[in-house]
Amino acid sequence: MSKQTEKKRDLLIRVSSELFRERGYTNTSLEDIYNAAGCSRATFYHHFSGKEELLLSWSMVMDSKYEEWFNKQSLSDSNAINLLMGLSNVTFSSIEDNFDIDSLSAIYAYQVTSKDERYFNSNSRIYNVIIQNIMRSGQNKNEIREDISFVELSKQYNIILRGVVYDWCISYGFYSLKEFGIRSMNIFLPCFLAPVYGNDISPSAQLIESDEGA
């Protein structure tokens, strides 16, 4: 892909994300997107098959942000549970700050109905690789339980996180995703602990309770 082509693709992703947040996914047409990006309909279809694929590409952009966060962490020096809590925090915050409910719901619907590879479950997805690296490192340091493979534990972590995000969608964003999400992970993450750690999670990983109800 040439630099010019890549720039046009990135522009379409950035412009569409702004329009989706301003108008909502449903109320934004393809014409709105390619006109705002200053390109033709043909150029749009050269890069994307439709709004759904464009929206999923924004998820891939978000994955690069998670990778940026992960690269600043130290697997050898950091407790795995604290890292999982940190990743949860970054994930919930990024979703709440960058996606409207309409767009997020469309992403989930597209993943359910699409006949293409399920990006969310792909083993090559950066986000999933990050989770598996944390789980595997935690098992090597006896911080994460070893009676279940790090692959399955990573899948269970994802199921919990997606469940919170899904509930946020069907609740129309009634509560703060970040605050409720971290409270939920505080409940579930002890299930991943190795027996030697009991039920201790570092205070640094705990959520400071908010006055806002969920």
Buried (B, 14 or more C-beta within 10 A) or exposed (E): EEEEEEEBBEBBBBBBBEBBBEBBBEEBEBEBBBBBBEBEEEBBEEBBEEBBEBBBBBBEEBBEBBEEBBEEBEBEEBBBBBBBBBBBBBBBBBBBEBBBBBBBBBBBEBBEEEEEEEBBEEEEBBBBBBBBBBBBBBBBBEBBBEEBEBBEBBBBBBEBBEEBBEBBBEEEEEBBBBBBBBBBBBEBBBEBBBEEBEEEBEEEBEBEEBEEEB
